[in-house]
Amino acid sequence: MDLRTDPDFFDLLSWSYHSLIGRPLVPNGMVGAQAARWLYSEAPFAILAHNTEPDPIFVYGNEAAQRLFEYTWEELTKLPSRLSAETPDRAERAQFLEAVKRYGYIQGYRGIRVSKSGRRFSIENATVWQLIDSEGVWHGQAALLPIEMDGSFRS
């Protein structure tokens, strides 16, 4: 299923973010398909989400995330999320994701990530949260990566 602008997946992302963080994910007043399109193609931040598989796979990455990690939608949504970090950084990343499971979300995360071309870059002040629906079912985890005012990613 293509989740790029899927309203149901958007509802999961935005509802879980708002219920855990206490802020809306998109500008107030935006709902449904309009909000899903904005988040995918216009958001001034990167959003990534992975599923609950034992080796989680990215199921979503907006256009900002695709530019940052240098993957197309088709490539990104087949990629195990652990491959977004270099091998030495994967243990730290796994421990961090376990803490997110325990606490529901963590803000202010920073770490080193790697793009498809092997370019290393830092992420700072990221928010990572559990994708839990209104029934309490866990669907994975998502991350919001801020972008600098000039449009560049923190690196």
DSSP file (Angstrom, degrees, kcal/mol; ACC not computed):
  #  RESIDUE AA STRUCTURE BP1 BP2  ACC     N-H-->O    O-->H-N    N-H-->O    O-->H-N    TCO  KAPPA ALPHA  PHI   PSI    X-CA   Y-CA   Z-CA
    1    1 A M              0   0    0      0, 0.0     2,-0.7     0, 0.0     5,-0.0   0.000 360.0 360.0 360.0 137.0    0.0    0.0    0.0
    2    2 A D        +     0   0    0      1,-0.1     3,-0.3     3,-0.0    58,-0.1  -0.768 360.0 179.7 -88.3 112.7    1.3    3.5   -0.9
    3    3 A L    >   +     0   0    0     -2,-0.7     3,-0.7    56,-0.4    -1,-0.1   0.382  46.5 111.2 -95.9   3.2    1.1    5.6    2.2
    4    4 A R  T 3  S+     0   0    0      1,-0.3    -1,-0.2     5,-0.0    36,-0.1   0.890 103.9   0.2 -46.7 -52.8    2.5    8.9    0.7
    5    5 A T  T 3  S+     0   0    0     -3,-0.3    -1,-0.3    35,-0.1    32,-0.2   0.017  90.6 145.8-127.9  27.0   -0.8   10.7    1.0
    6    6 A D    <>  -     0   0    0     -3,-0.7     4,-2.6     1,-0.2     5,-0.2  -0.541  41.5-149.4 -68.4 119.0   -3.0    8.1    2.6
    7    7 A P  H  > S+     0   0    0      0, 0.0     4,-2.4     0, 0.0    -1,-0.2   0.850  94.9  53.2 -61.2 -34.9   -5.4    9.9    4.9
    8    8 A D  H  > S+     0   0    0      2,-0.2     4,-1.9     1,-0.2     5,-0.1   0.922 111.4  44.5 -67.8 -42.4   -5.6    6.9    7.3
    9    9 A F  H  > S+     0   0    0      2,-0.2     4,-2.7     1,-0.2    -1,-0.2   0.908 112.3  53.1 -67.4 -39.7   -1.8    6.7    7.7
   10   10 A F  H  X S+     0   0    0     -4,-2.6     4,-3.2     1,-0.2     5,-0.3   0.922 106.8  52.8 -57.8 -43.4   -1.7   10.5    8.1
   11   11 A D  H  X S+     0   0    0     -4,-2.4     4,-2.9     1,-0.2     5,-0.3   0.901 109.3  49.5 -60.0 -40.3   -4.3   10.2   10.9
   12   12 A L  H  X S+     0   0    0     -4,-1.9     4,-2.1     2,-0.2     5,-0.3   0.944 114.1  44.9 -62.6 -48.7   -2.1    7.6   12.6
   13   13 A L  H  X S+     0   0    0     -4,-2.7     4,-2.0     1,-0.2    -2,-0.2   0.953 120.3  39.0 -58.9 -51.3    1.0    9.9   12.4
   14   14 A S  H  X S+     0   0    0     -4,-3.2     4,-2.7     2,-0.2     5,-0.2   0.892 116.1  49.6 -73.1 -39.5   -0.8   13.0   13.4
   15   15 A W  H  X S+     0   0    0     -4,-2.9     4,-2.8    -5,-0.3     5,-0.2   0.946 114.2  44.7 -64.6 -47.3   -3.0   11.5   16.1
   16   16 A S  H  X S+     0   0    0     -4,-2.1     4,-1.9    -5,-0.3     5,-0.3   0.902 114.7  49.4 -65.2 -39.8   -0.1    9.7   17.8
   17   17 A Y  H  X>S+     0   0    0     -4,-2.0     4,-3.2    -5,-0.3     5,-0.7   0.956 114.8  43.8 -61.6 -50.6    2.1   12.8   17.6
   18   18 A H  H  X5S+     0   0    0     -4,-2.7     4,-1.4     1,-0.2    -2,-0.2   0.898 113.7  49.8 -64.7 -41.1   -0.5   15.1   19.0
   19   19 A S  H  <5S+     0   0    0     -4,-2.8    -1,-0.2    -5,-0.2    -2,-0.2   0.850 122.3  32.6 -69.4 -32.2   -1.6   12.7   21.8
   20   20 A L  H  <5S+     0   0    0     -4,-1.9    -2,-0.2    -5,-0.2    -3,-0.2   0.878 130.5  31.0 -88.8 -41.7    2.0   12.1   22.9
   21   21 A I  H  <5S-     0   0    0     -4,-3.2    -3,-0.2    -5,-0.3    -2,-0.2   0.777  94.8-131.4 -91.7 -30.4    3.7   15.4   22.2
   22   22 A G  S  <<S+     0   0    0     -4,-1.4    -4,-0.2    -5,-0.7    -3,-0.1   0.598  73.6  93.4  89.0  11.0    0.7   17.7   22.8
   23   23 A R  S    S-     0   0    0     -6,-0.4    -1,-0.3     0, 0.0    -2,-0.2  -0.948  79.9-103.0-131.5 153.2    1.2   19.7   19.6
   24   24 A P        -     0   0    0      0, 0.0     4,-0.1     0, 0.0    -9,-0.1  -0.467  18.1-143.5 -73.1 150.3   -0.3   19.3   16.1
   25   25 A L  S    S+     0   0    0    -11,-0.1     3,-0.0    -2,-0.1   -10,-0.0   0.775  85.7  34.8 -81.3 -29.5    1.9   17.8   13.4
   26   26 A V  S    S-     0   0    0      4,-0.1     3,-0.1     1,-0.1     9,-0.1  -0.792 107.5 -72.5-121.2 163.7    0.5   20.0   10.7
   27   27 A P    >   -     0   0    0      0, 0.0     3,-1.9     0, 0.0    -1,-0.1  -0.247  64.1 -91.2 -56.4 142.2   -0.7   23.7   10.7
   28   28 A N  T 3  S+     0   0    0      1,-0.2     3,-0.1    -4,-0.1     0, 0.0  -0.211 112.1  32.7 -53.6 141.6   -4.0   24.1   12.5
   29   29 A G  T 3  S+     0   0    0      1,-0.3     2,-0.4    -3,-0.1    -1,-0.2   0.142  88.3 115.4  96.0 -19.7   -7.0   23.9   10.2
   30   30 A M    <   +     0   0    0     -3,-1.9    -1,-0.3     4,-0.1     2,-0.3  -0.714  39.2 160.1 -86.1 131.6   -5.4   21.3    7.9
   31   31 A V    >>  -     0   0    0     -2,-0.4     4,-1.4    -3,-0.1     3,-0.8  -0.931  38.2  -7.4-142.6 166.3   -7.2   18.0    7.8
   32   32 A G  H 3> S-     0   0    0     -2,-0.3     4,-2.4     1,-0.2     5,-0.2  -0.064 120.5  -4.4  55.4-138.7   -7.6   14.8    5.7
   33   33 A A  H 3> S+     0   0    0      1,-0.2     4,-2.5     2,-0.2    -1,-0.2   0.850 133.6  55.4 -61.5 -37.7   -6.2   14.6    2.2
   34   34 A Q  H <> S+     0   0    0     -3,-0.8     4,-2.3     1,-0.2    -1,-0.2   0.932 110.9  44.6 -61.0 -45.7   -5.0   18.2    2.2
   35   35 A A  H  X S+     0   0    0     -4,-1.4     4,-2.6     2,-0.2    -2,-0.2   0.893 112.1  52.4 -66.8 -40.1   -3.0   17.7    5.4
   36   36 A A  H  X S+     0   0    0     -4,-2.4     4,-1.9     2,-0.2    -2,-0.2   0.913 111.2  46.9 -62.8 -42.5   -1.6   14.4    4.1
   37   37 A R  H  X S+     0   0    0     -4,-2.5     4,-2.8     2,-0.2     5,-0.5   0.918 112.1  50.6 -64.6 -43.6   -0.4   16.0    0.9
   38   38 A W  H  X>S+     0   0    0     -4,-2.3     4,-2.6     1,-0.2     5,-1.7   0.934 110.6  48.9 -59.6 -47.1    1.2   18.9    2.8
   39   39 A L  H  <5S+     0   0    0     -4,-2.6    -1,-0.2     3,-0.2    -2,-0.2   0.890 115.9  44.1 -62.0 -39.2    3.1   16.6    5.1
   40   40 A Y  H  <5S+     0   0    0     -4,-1.9    23,-2.8    -5,-0.2    24,-0.4   0.926 131.3  15.0 -72.8 -44.5    4.4   14.5    2.2
   41   41 A S  H  <5S+     0   0    0     -4,-2.8    -3,-0.2    21,-0.2    -2,-0.2   0.652 132.5  29.0-111.9 -15.5    5.4   17.2   -0.2
   42   42 A E  T  <5S+     0   0    0     -4,-2.6    -3,-0.2    -5,-0.5    -4,-0.1   0.574  74.3 125.3-124.0 -11.7    5.6   20.6    1.6
   43   43 A A      < -     0   0    0     -5,-1.7    21,-0.1    -4,-0.2     4,-0.1  -0.193  58.6-134.9 -55.5 139.4    6.5   20.1    5.2
   44   44 A P  S    S+     0   0    0      0, 0.0   103,-0.7     0, 0.0     2,-0.3  -0.002  85.9  52.9 -86.0  31.9    9.5   22.1    6.4
   45   45 A F  E    S-A  146   0A   0    101,-0.2     2,-0.3    -6,-0.2    19,-0.3  -0.973  88.0-104.4-155.9 159.5   10.8   19.0    8.2
   46   46 A A  E     -A  145   0A   0     99,-2.6    99,-2.8    -2,-0.3     2,-0.4  -0.714  29.5-166.7 -90.7 141.1   11.6   15.4    7.4
   47   47 A I  E     +A  144   0A   0     -2,-0.3    15,-2.0    97,-0.2     2,-0.3  -0.998   8.8 175.4-127.5 130.8    9.3   12.6    8.7
   48   48 A L  E     -AB 143  61A   0     95,-2.1    95,-2.7    -2,-0.4     2,-0.3  -0.955   4.3-175.3-128.4 150.0   10.2    9.0    8.6
   49   49 A A  E     -AB 142  60A   0     11,-2.2    10,-2.7    -2,-0.3    11,-1.6  -0.993   3.8-166.6-144.9 142.3    8.2    6.0   10.0
   50   50 A H  E     -AB 141  58A   0     91,-2.6    91,-1.5    -2,-0.3     8,-0.2  -0.879  20.0-119.3-124.3 162.7    9.0    2.3   10.3
   51   51 A N        -     0   0    0      6,-2.0    90,-0.2    -2,-0.3    89,-0.2   0.005  31.2 -97.7 -88.1-166.1    6.9   -0.7   11.0
   52   52 A T  S    S+     0   0    0     87,-0.2    88,-0.1    88,-0.1    -1,-0.0   0.225  71.1 132.3-102.2  12.2    6.9   -3.3   13.8
   53   53 A E  S    S-     0   0    0      4,-0.1    -3,-0.0     2,-0.1     0, 0.0  -0.202  74.5-107.8 -58.7 156.6    8.8   -6.1   12.0
   54   54 A P  S    S+     0   0    0      0, 0.0    -1,-0.1     0, 0.0     0, 0.0   0.870 125.3  31.8 -54.5 -36.5   11.7   -7.7   14.0
   55   55 A D  S    S-     0   0    0     26,-0.0    -2,-0.1    27,-0.0    -4,-0.1  -0.816 108.2-135.8-116.7  85.7   14.0   -5.8   11.5
   56   56 A P        -     0   0    0      0, 0.0    25,-2.7     0, 0.0    26,-0.5  -0.040  14.6-151.1 -55.5 141.4   11.8   -2.7   10.9
   57   57 A I  B     -E   80   0B   0     23,-0.3    -6,-2.0    24,-0.1     2,-0.2  -0.874  25.5-106.2-108.6 140.2   11.3   -1.4    7.4
   58   58 A F  E     +B   50   0A   0     21,-2.5    -8,-0.3    18,-0.4    21,-0.2  -0.492  35.9 176.2 -62.7 131.3   10.6    2.2    6.6
   59   59 A V  E     +     0   0A   0    -10,-2.7   -56,-0.4     1,-0.3     2,-0.3   0.480  66.6  27.1-111.0 -10.3    7.0    2.5    5.5
   60   60 A Y  E     +B   49   0A   0    -11,-1.6   -11,-2.2    16,-0.1    -1,-0.3  -0.989  50.7 160.6-154.3 141.0    7.0    6.3    5.1
   61   61 A G  E     -B   48   0A   0     -2,-0.3   -13,-0.2   -13,-0.2     5,-0.1  -0.781  31.0-137.3-157.8 115.3    9.4    9.1    4.3
   62   62 A N     >  -     0   0    0    -15,-2.0     4,-2.4    -2,-0.2     3,-0.3  -0.098  38.1 -91.8 -68.3 175.7    8.2   12.4    3.1
   63   63 A E  H  > S+     0   0    0    -23,-2.8     4,-2.3     1,-0.2     5,-0.2   0.857 127.6  55.4 -60.2 -35.5   10.0   14.2    0.3
   64   64 A A  H  > S+     0   0    0    -24,-0.4     4,-2.1   -19,-0.3    -1,-0.2   0.905 109.4  47.1 -62.9 -40.3   12.2   16.1    2.7
   65   65 A A  H  > S+     0   0    0     -3,-0.3     4,-2.7   -18,-0.2     5,-0.2   0.889 109.5  53.8 -67.2 -39.3   13.3   12.7    4.2
   66   66 A Q  H  X>S+     0   0    0     -4,-2.4     4,-1.2     1,-0.2     5,-1.2   0.906 110.2  47.2 -62.4 -40.8   13.9   11.3    0.7
   67   67 A R  H  <5S+     0   0    0     -4,-2.3    -2,-0.2     2,-0.2    -1,-0.2   0.926 113.2  49.1 -65.1 -43.2   16.2   14.2   -0.1
   68   68 A L  H  <5S+     0   0    0     -4,-2.1    -2,-0.2     1,-0.2    -1,-0.2   0.926 120.9  33.7 -62.3 -46.8   18.1   13.9    3.1
   69   69 A F  H  <5S-     0   0    0     -4,-2.7    47,-2.5     2,-0.1    -1,-0.2   0.508 104.1-128.6 -91.1  -5.1   18.7   10.2    2.8
   70   70 A E  T  <5 +     0   0    0     -4,-1.2     2,-0.3     1,-0.2    -3,-0.2   0.812  64.0 127.0  63.8  34.8   19.0   10.3   -1.0
   71   71 A Y      < -     0   0    0     -5,-1.2    -1,-0.2    -6,-0.2    -2,-0.1  -0.907  57.3-126.1-117.7 148.6   16.5    7.5   -1.6
   72   72 A T     >  -     0   0    0     -2,-0.3     4,-3.1    -3,-0.1     5,-0.2  -0.394  37.2-101.9 -76.9 168.4   13.4    7.4   -3.8
   73   73 A W  H  > S+     0   0    0      1,-0.2     4,-2.5     2,-0.2     5,-0.1   0.939 124.5  51.1 -55.6 -47.6   10.1    6.5   -2.3
   74   74 A E  H  4 S+     0   0    0      1,-0.2    -1,-0.2     2,-0.2    -3,-0.0   0.885 114.5  42.5 -61.5 -40.4   10.4    3.0   -3.8
   75   75 A E  H >4 S+     0   0    0      1,-0.2     3,-1.5     2,-0.1     4,-0.4   0.929 114.2  50.3 -70.8 -45.8   13.9    2.5   -2.4
   76   76 A L  H >< S+     0   0    0     -4,-3.1     3,-1.6     1,-0.3   -18,-0.4   0.890 104.7  56.7 -61.9 -41.3   13.2    4.0    1.0
   77   77 A T  T 3< S+     0   0    0     -4,-2.5    -1,-0.3     1,-0.3    -2,-0.1   0.324 109.2  47.0 -81.0  11.5   10.1    1.9    1.6
   78   78 A K  T <  S+     0   0    0     -3,-1.5    -1,-0.3    -5,-0.1    -2,-0.2   0.323  92.1 105.2-117.9  -1.1   12.0   -1.3    1.1
   79   79 A L  S <  S-     0   0    0     -3,-1.6   -21,-2.5    -4,-0.4     2,-0.2  -0.678  73.8-124.3 -90.8 126.6   14.9   -0.3    3.4
   80   80 A P  B >   -E   57   0B   0      0, 0.0     3,-1.9     0, 0.0   -23,-0.3  -0.510  24.9-131.3 -60.6 131.9   15.4   -1.7    6.9
   81   81 A S  G >  S+     0   0    0    -25,-2.7     3,-2.0     1,-0.3     4,-0.2   0.765 101.6  71.0 -63.4 -24.1   15.5    1.4    9.1
   82   82 A R  G >  S+     0   0    0    -26,-0.5     3,-1.6     1,-0.3    -1,-0.3   0.782  86.0  68.6 -61.2 -24.5   18.7    0.2   10.8
   83   83 A L  G <  S+     0   0    0     -3,-1.9    -1,-0.3     1,-0.3    -2,-0.2   0.504  78.8  78.2 -75.9  -1.5   20.6    1.0    7.6
   84   84 A S  G <  S+     0   0    0     -3,-2.0    30,-2.4    -4,-0.1     2,-0.3   0.592  95.6  55.2 -77.9  -9.6   20.0    4.7    8.2
   85   85 A A  S <  S-     0   0    0     -3,-1.6    28,-0.2    28,-0.2     5,-0.1  -0.913  95.7-107.3-119.5 149.3   22.8    4.5   10.7
   86   86 A E    >>  -     0   0    0     -2,-0.3     3,-1.4    26,-0.3     4,-0.7  -0.355  41.6 -99.6 -70.0 158.2   26.4    3.2   10.1
   87   87 A T  G >4 S+     0   0    0      1,-0.3     3,-1.2     2,-0.2     4,-0.5   0.860 121.5  50.9 -49.6 -48.3   27.3   -0.2   11.6
   88   88 A P  G 34 S+     0   0    0      0, 0.0     4,-0.4     0, 0.0    -1,-0.3   0.783 112.2  48.7 -64.4 -23.1   29.1    1.2   14.7
   89   89 A D  G <> S+     0   0    0     -3,-1.4     4,-2.0     1,-0.2    -2,-0.2   0.498  88.3  85.7 -92.5  -4.6   26.1    3.5   15.5
   90   90 A R  H <X S+     0   0    0     -3,-1.2     4,-2.6    -4,-0.7    -1,-0.2   0.847  84.7  53.8 -70.8 -34.5   23.4    0.8   15.2
   91   91 A A  H  > S+     0   0    0     -4,-0.5     4,-2.3    -3,-0.3    -1,-0.2   0.932 110.8  47.0 -65.5 -44.0   23.7   -0.4   18.8
   92   92 A E  H  > S+     0   0    0     -4,-0.4     4,-2.2     1,-0.2    -2,-0.2   0.909 112.4  50.7 -62.1 -41.4   23.2    3.1   20.1
   93   93 A R  H  X S+     0   0    0     -4,-2.0     4,-2.5     2,-0.2    -2,-0.2   0.912 109.2  50.5 -62.3 -44.1   20.3    3.6   17.8
   94   94 A A  H  X S+     0   0    0     -4,-2.6     4,-1.7     1,-0.2    -1,-0.2   0.902 110.4  49.4 -62.8 -41.9   18.6    0.3   18.9
   95   95 A Q  H  X S+     0   0    0     -4,-2.3     4,-1.8     1,-0.2    -1,-0.2   0.906 110.6  51.2 -63.0 -41.2   19.0    1.3   22.6
   96   96 A F  H  X S+     0   0    0     -4,-2.2     4,-2.0     1,-0.2    -2,-0.2   0.927 108.0  51.2 -61.5 -45.6   17.4    4.7   21.8
   97   97 A L  H  X S+     0   0    0     -4,-2.5     4,-1.9     1,-0.2    -1,-0.2   0.835 107.0  54.3 -64.7 -31.8   14.5    3.1   20.1
   98   98 A E  H  X S+     0   0    0     -4,-1.7     4,-2.0     2,-0.2    -1,-0.2   0.888 106.7  51.7 -65.7 -38.4   13.9    0.8   23.1
   99   99 A A  H  X S+     0   0    0     -4,-1.8     4,-2.6     2,-0.2     5,-0.3   0.884 106.5  53.7 -64.9 -37.5   13.8    3.9   25.3
  100  100 A V  H  X S+     0   0    0     -4,-2.0     4,-2.6     1,-0.2    30,-0.2   0.915 107.5  51.3 -61.8 -42.0   11.2    5.4   22.9
  101  101 A K  H  < S+     0   0    0     -4,-1.9    -2,-0.2     1,-0.2    -1,-0.2   0.917 112.8  46.2 -58.7 -43.1    9.1    2.2   23.4
  102  102 A R  H  < S+     0   0    0     -4,-2.0    -2,-0.2     1,-0.2    -1,-0.2   0.908 124.8  28.8 -67.3 -44.0    9.4    2.6   27.1
  103  103 A Y  H  < S-     0   0    0     -4,-2.6    -2,-0.2    -5,-0.1    -1,-0.2   0.584  99.0-123.7 -99.9 -12.0    8.5    6.3   27.4
  104  104 A G  S  < S+     0   0    0     -4,-2.6    26,-2.4    -5,-0.3     2,-0.3  -0.131  82.7   8.2  95.5 -39.0    6.3    6.8   24.3
  105  105 A Y  E     -C  129   0A   0     24,-0.2     2,-0.4    -6,-0.2    24,-0.2  -0.976  57.8-153.0-164.4 160.6    8.4    9.5   22.8
  106  106 A I  E     -C  128   0A   0     22,-2.3    22,-2.5    -2,-0.3     2,-0.3  -0.985  12.2-160.9-141.1 132.5   11.8   11.3   23.2
  107  107 A Q  E     +C  127   0A   0     -2,-0.4    20,-0.2    20,-0.2    19,-0.1  -0.777  69.0  36.6-108.7 157.0   12.5   14.9   22.1
  108  108 A G  E    S+     0   0A   0     18,-0.6    17,-0.4    -2,-0.3    19,-0.2   0.671  74.4 165.1  80.8  17.8   15.9   16.4   21.4
  109  109 A Y  E     -C  126   0A   0     17,-2.4    17,-2.6    -3,-0.3     2,-0.3  -0.388  12.3-175.5 -68.9 143.4   17.5   13.3   20.0
  110  110 A R  E     +     0   0A   0     14,-0.2     2,-0.3    15,-0.2    14,-0.2  -0.993  14.8 136.7-138.0 147.2   20.8   13.7   18.1
  111  111 A G  E     -C  123   0A   0     12,-1.9    12,-3.0    -2,-0.3     2,-0.4  -0.981  49.1 -90.9-173.0 172.5   22.8   11.2   16.2
  112  112 A I  E     -C  122   0A   0     -2,-0.3     2,-0.3    10,-0.2   -26,-0.3  -0.847  40.9-178.9-100.8 134.7   24.8   10.4   13.0
  113  113 A R  E     -C  121   0A   0      8,-3.2     8,-2.3    -2,-0.4     2,-0.4  -0.801  16.9-135.2-127.1 170.0   23.1    9.0   10.0
  114  114 A V  E     -C  120   0A   0    -30,-2.4     6,-0.2    -2,-0.3     2,-0.1  -0.987  11.5-142.3-133.4 138.4   24.2    7.9    6.6
  115  115 A S    >   -     0   0    0      4,-2.4     3,-1.6    -2,-0.4   -45,-0.2  -0.333  38.8 -93.1 -89.6 175.4   22.6    8.5    3.2
  116  116 A K  T 3  S+     0   0    0    -47,-2.5   -46,-0.1     1,-0.3   -47,-0.1   0.855 127.3  52.1 -56.0 -38.2   22.4    6.1    0.2
  117  117 A S  T 3  S-     0   0    0    -48,-0.1    -1,-0.3     2,-0.1     3,-0.1   0.534 123.2-104.4 -79.0  -5.0   25.6    7.6   -1.2
  118  118 A G    <   +     0   0    0     -3,-1.6     2,-0.3     1,-0.3    -2,-0.1   0.426  68.6 152.4  95.3  -0.4   27.4    7.1    2.1
  119  119 A R        -     0   0    0     -5,-0.1    -4,-2.4   -50,-0.1     2,-0.3  -0.484  37.0-142.4 -65.5 126.7   27.3   10.7    3.1
  120  120 A R  E     +C  114   0A   0     -2,-0.3     2,-0.3    -6,-0.2    -6,-0.2  -0.722  27.6 167.4 -90.0 140.8   27.4   11.0    6.9
  121  121 A F  E     -C  113   0A   0     -8,-2.3    -8,-3.2    -2,-0.3     2,-0.3  -0.990  29.4-120.8-149.7 155.2   25.3   13.7    8.5
  122  122 A S  E     -C  112   0A   0     -2,-0.3     2,-0.4   -10,-0.2   -10,-0.2  -0.741  14.6-154.2 -98.1 146.6   24.1   14.6   12.0
  123  123 A I  E     -C  111   0A   0    -12,-3.0   -12,-1.9    -2,-0.3     2,-0.4  -0.956  17.7-173.5-113.1 140.1   20.5   15.0   13.0
  124  124 A E  E     +     0   0A   0     -2,-0.4   -14,-0.2   -14,-0.2   -15,-0.2  -0.972  58.1  11.0-135.8 148.4   19.8   17.2   16.0
  125  125 A N  E    S+     0   0A   0    -17,-0.4   -15,-0.2    -2,-0.4   -17,-0.2   0.818  81.2 165.1  58.3  34.6   16.7   18.0   18.0
  126  126 A A  E     -C  109   0A   0    -17,-2.6   -17,-2.4   -19,-0.1   -18,-0.6  -0.484  30.3-143.1 -79.1 152.2   14.7   15.2   16.5
  127  127 A T  E     -CD 107 144A   0     17,-2.0    17,-2.8   -20,-0.2     2,-0.4  -0.979  16.4-172.8-115.2 128.1   11.5   13.9   18.0
  128  128 A V  E     +CD 106 143A   0    -22,-2.5   -22,-2.3    -2,-0.5     2,-0.3  -0.979  11.4 172.1-122.9 132.6   10.8   10.2   17.9
  129  129 A W  E     -CD 105 142A   0     13,-2.5    13,-2.6    -2,-0.4     2,-0.3  -0.929  35.2 -98.8-140.9 162.1    7.5    8.7   19.0
  130  130 A Q  E     - D   0 141A   0    -26,-2.4     2,-1.2    -2,-0.3    11,-0.3  -0.602  29.4-133.2 -77.7 135.9    5.5    5.5   19.0
  131  131 A L  E     + D   0 140A   0      9,-3.0     8,-3.6    -2,-0.3     9,-0.6  -0.776  43.9 159.4 -89.8  94.1    2.9    5.1   16.3
  132  132 A I  E     - D   0 138A   0     -2,-1.2     6,-0.2     6,-0.2    -2,-0.0  -0.975  29.9-139.7-121.0 128.7   -0.1    4.0   18.5
  133  133 A D    >   -     0   0    0      4,-2.3     3,-2.1    -2,-0.5  -121,-0.0  -0.183  35.4 -91.2 -82.2 178.6   -3.6    4.3   17.2
  134  134 A S  T 3  S+     0   0    0      1,-0.3    -1,-0.1     2,-0.1    -2,-0.0   0.652 127.0  56.4 -66.5 -14.8   -6.7    5.4   19.2
  135  135 A E  T 3  S-     0   0    0      2,-0.1    -1,-0.3     0, 0.0    -2,-0.0   0.454 120.8-107.5 -92.2  -2.9   -7.4    1.8   20.1
  136  136 A G    <   +     0   0    0     -3,-2.1     2,-0.4     1,-0.3    -2,-0.1   0.565  69.2 147.7  88.3   9.7   -3.9    1.4   21.6
  137  137 A V        -     0   0    0      1,-0.0    -4,-2.3     2,-0.0     2,-0.4  -0.659  45.2-131.9 -82.8 131.1   -2.5   -0.8   18.8
  138  138 A W  E     + D   0 132A   0     -2,-0.4    -6,-0.2    -6,-0.2   -86,-0.1  -0.697  29.7 171.1 -85.5 128.8    1.2   -0.2   18.2
  139  139 A H  E     -     0   0A   0     -8,-3.6     2,-0.3    -2,-0.4   -87,-0.2   0.447  54.5 -82.9-115.0  -5.8    2.1    0.3   14.5
  140  140 A G  E     - D   0 131A   0     -9,-0.6    -9,-3.0   -89,-0.2    -1,-0.3  -0.984  54.3 -62.8 140.2-151.9    5.8    1.3   14.7
  141  141 A Q  E     -AD  50 130A   0    -91,-1.5   -91,-2.6    -2,-0.3     2,-0.3  -0.960  35.0-159.7-138.1 154.1    7.8    4.4   15.3
  142  142 A A  E     -AD  49 129A   0    -13,-2.6   -13,-2.5    -2,-0.3     2,-0.4  -0.926   3.2-154.5-133.2 158.3    8.1    7.8   13.6
  143  143 A A  E     -AD  48 128A   0    -95,-2.7   -95,-2.1    -2,-0.3     2,-0.5  -0.998   6.1-155.4-136.5 139.1   10.7   10.6   13.6
  144  144 A L  E     -AD  47 127A   0    -17,-2.8   -17,-2.0    -2,-0.4   -97,-0.2  -0.972  13.6-166.8-111.3 121.2   10.5   14.3   12.9
  145  145 A L  E     -A   46   0A   0    -99,-2.8   -99,-2.6    -2,-0.5   -19,-0.1  -0.940  18.1-131.9-111.6 115.8   13.9   15.8   11.8
  146  146 A P  E     -A   45   0A   0      0, 0.0     8,-0.6     0, 0.0     2,-0.4  -0.217  12.3-144.2 -65.6 155.6   14.0   19.6   11.8
  147  147 A I  B     -F  153   0C   0   -103,-0.7     6,-0.2     6,-0.2     5,-0.1  -0.949  24.3-107.8-118.2 141.1   15.4   21.6    8.9
  148  148 A E    >   -     0   0    0      4,-2.9     3,-2.2    -2,-0.4    -1,-0.0  -0.179  34.4-104.0 -62.2 160.3   17.3   24.8    9.3
  149  149 A M  T 3  S+     0   0    0      1,-0.3    -1,-0.1     2,-0.1    -2,-0.0   0.779 120.9  58.5 -58.2 -29.2   15.7   28.1    8.4
  150  150 A D  T 3  S-     0   0    0      2,-0.1    -1,-0.3     1,-0.1     3,-0.1   0.410 122.8-104.0 -83.6   4.4   17.8   28.3    5.2
  151  151 A G  S <  S+     0   0    0     -3,-2.2     2,-0.2     1,-0.3    -2,-0.1   0.353  83.7 120.7  93.0  -6.2   16.3   25.0    4.1
  152  152 A S        -     0   0    0     -5,-0.1    -4,-2.9     1,-0.1    -1,-0.3  -0.522  63.9-115.6 -88.6 160.2   19.4   22.9    4.8
  153  153 A F  B     -F  147   0C   0     -6,-0.2     2,-0.4    -2,-0.2    -6,-0.2  -0.617  38.4 -96.9 -86.9 153.5   19.5   19.9    7.2
  154  154 A R              0   0    0     -8,-0.6    -1,-0.1    -2,-0.2   -30,-0.1  -0.561 360.0 360.0 -68.5 127.1   21.6   20.1   10.3
  155  155 A S              0   0    0     -2,-0.4    -1,-0.2   -34,-0.2   -32,-0.1   0.339 360.0 360.0-148.6 360.0   24.8   18.4    9.5
